[in-house]
Amino acid sequence: MEENNDIQKQKQDFIEKSKEYAEQNGFQLNPDEKIVERIVNGIFMNEEKHGAKYCPCRRITGDKEEDAKKICPCFWHKDEIAKDGRCFCGLFIKK
């Protein structure tokens, strides 16, 4: 039970840091909490499985250099927000 509380706290901290990051960069965290929860759960599952907080919407190849671009926030998120109004997974959206 203790570990579960610790993971929940880590997820909440990640969400708070992501909100701050979004604000500092002129966009925002998706206001739909269910979407955010699903994405953050995927990020944490990827961390457990692959050792880093990879975006759940990107395929991990095993090539460290290529996969480094997929750590949240991914390499492409700002361009996607500018072009599509949101990043690929929908964690961040245009204000």
Protein Blocks (a to p, Z undefined) as FASTA:
>chain_A
ZZmmmmmmmmmmmmmmmmmmmmmnopacdfblklmmmmmmmmmmmmmmnopacdfkbcce
hiaklmmmmpccdfklmmmmmmnopafkomaccZZ
